[in-house]
């Protein structure tokens, strides 16, 4: 259980996992907050996921693996709906992510070191608690990855979505730009713009589903 300064490797792992999830979630919430509903749910093509879908997926993953799997709450996840959604209120999406992460970090705070090697079942897989927590943190890091896309269009102008994502005093630009939410917005801009952009993208790989 996290209390004061970590004294053991287990305490350090739990404290780092707790703090890392909070940090990554706060940055994604911040980036989503700078977008309109239209931007959050825009898709570059019919077989792509929107920013909203990615956020719903993160919420579902954390709820199933941490809140339910480790914390013991009922699993209410409907994974298919995370990718089927085509619209919603962006502010409500922010609050959903914040609420889910508050529950998850509370679970991690309460985990005693003695539970880390305990076997639990998540998505029909038997895993230790330490594996589950580590996998979810890694999943969030995968969602918060650098992407390689140009900042300007062919005419040297900054797209409107990029302007909406300029950093606030809370998050330096080099940190905000690490977010896949930010990167995905840039990708949407390159697809939807009538002017050609030189782009080089990577597809996110989510290790926890």
ABEGO torsion letter per residue (X at the ends): XBBEBBABAAAAAAAAAAAAAAAAAAAAAAAAAABBAAAAABBABAABBBAAAAAAAAAAAAAAAAAAAAAGBBBABBAAAAAABAEEBAAAAAAAAAAAAAAAAAAAAABBAAAAABBBBBGGBBBBAAAAAAAAAAAAAAABBBBBBBABBAAGBBBAAAAAABBBAABBAAAAAABAAAAAAAAAAAAABABBBBBBBBBBBBABX
